[in-house]
């Protein structure tokens, strides 16, 4: 009788291990690019967007060999759009992309693994979870203008050190 109880007890103790009892954060949701009107929050499962944007997942305390910042402003139909904190940052998994935000002030932090790596504006909008191409920002597909330090730039421009980047979209 004792031997039978022992077999049952051992079998029951293995049920959590065999049934896939999860330890740690859940698998992140798939990255989906939004086409809605602003405001736009930072994606909850940032690692999916880090992967979709083509970045390596970096630890939160990583700062790279030559970190820098730049200022981004976004308007849709002439109205300013707040750039949320934690774009490109997954606090649950303690990982971040080479470009990310800390606050809502429009400052982008670029902390790449090499001095030569220059993330693009297109990659940043993918991190934010927004459709972005040569004529659309989310649902605003009337016109798209990008300037860097007041000079017209390509829609997928690289993010230059210590610059001011403006994106203006209309319906």
N, C-alpha and C positions, 0 to 999 in steps of 0.2 A: 504494500500500500504506500509506504514512504517513497519507494522508488518511483511509483507512478506519479505521486505529487511532485517529486523533484523534477521529473520530465516535463510536467505541465508548467511548473514555475519557470524553468529555464526557457521553455518555448515561449511563454508569455513575455518574458523579459526581452526576447529578441524581436518582438513585434514592432516596437518603435524603429529599430535599426533597419528592419527589412521593409517597412512600409514607407520609407522615404521621409522620415521625420526631418524637418528642415532646421538647419542651424544657420543663423546669419540672415541677411536681408533677402527678401523674395527676388526672384528673377525680374529684371526690369521690363517694363512694358516696351513694346516696339515704338520706335521713333516715327511720329507722324507729323508732317509739316502742315501747319494750320493755314487756312485761307479765310479766316474770319476777320472782322473789323477789330481795331484796338479797343480797349487795352489788352495787352498780351503779357501773361505771367511767364516766369521762367519755368521750363519743363520740370516736372516732379522727378522723373527718372533720368537725370542728366546723362548718365553713362551711355544710354541708348543714342543720345544725340551727339555725344563725344565720338562714338563709333561711326555714326552716320556722316559726320563732318570730316572723317578721315584723320582724326587725331589719336594719338596714343593716350591712354589713361595714365595720368600722373598723380602721385600722392599730393594731398592738400598742402603739405609743407614745401613742395617743390617750387623753386624760384628761377631755375635756369642760370646759364652763365652770363646773360646780358638782358635782364628783365627791363621792360619799359612800359609806359602807358600812352594812351591817346584818348582824345575826347570824341565821342560820337553823339550826334543829335539826329533824331528822326522826326519827320513831320509827315502827316497824311492829310491831304486837302488843307494844308496850311496850319493844321493844329499839331502842337507838340505831342509826341508819344513818349511816355515814361519808359525808360530802359530799366527793367527790374534788376535787383540784386540776385546774385547766384546763377546767372546764366553761365553754363559750362562748369558748374560746381555741383557735385553729388555728395552732400554731407553724410548721408546714410552709409555710403560705401567709402567715404573718405578719399574721393578721387576728383580730379579736375582736368579740364582741357588746357592746352597751352595758352588759349585766350579765354578770358572770363571776366565777370563783373563781381565786385564786392558790395557796392551800394547802388543807389538809384540816381547817381549824379552823372551818368553817361560816361564815366571813366572805364575804359577797357584796359585790363592788365594783360600784357603779353609776356609769358614766362616760358619760352620755348626751350627745348633741349639743346639747341645749337644756336649760335649767333646768326647763322645763315637762314634759319627757318623763319619765314614770314607768312603768318596766317592771312587769309583773305577775308574780305567783307562777306562774301558768299558763305564761307565756313562759319562766320559768326552768326549769320541769320539762321543757318541750319542748327547751330547750338541752341538758338533761341526757339527753335521749333516752328519757323515761319517759311512759307514758300517765298523764294526770292530768286529772280532771274533778271534778264536784261530789260524787262518792261513791267514786272510785277513785284510788289511787296504785299504778301498775304492776299487780300481781296482788292487791293488798289492797283489796277492794271491800266490806268489812263496814260500816265507818263511816270518815268523814274529818272531822277537826276541825282548824280553823286558828285560831290566836290571834296577835294582834299586841300586844306589851307586856302580855300577860295577858288581853286583851279578845278575845272571840269575833269572828272576821272572816270575810268571804266567802272561798270557796275560791280565787277568782281575784283576790284583793286586790292593790292596787298595793303596791310595795315601798317603804315609808316610810323616810325618812332616819333613821339612827342608832336603829333599832328592833330588837326581838327578835321574830322570827317563828318560831312552832312549828307543825309539821304532824304530826298523829298519825293514823295509819291502822291499821285492823284488818282481819283476814280475815273 
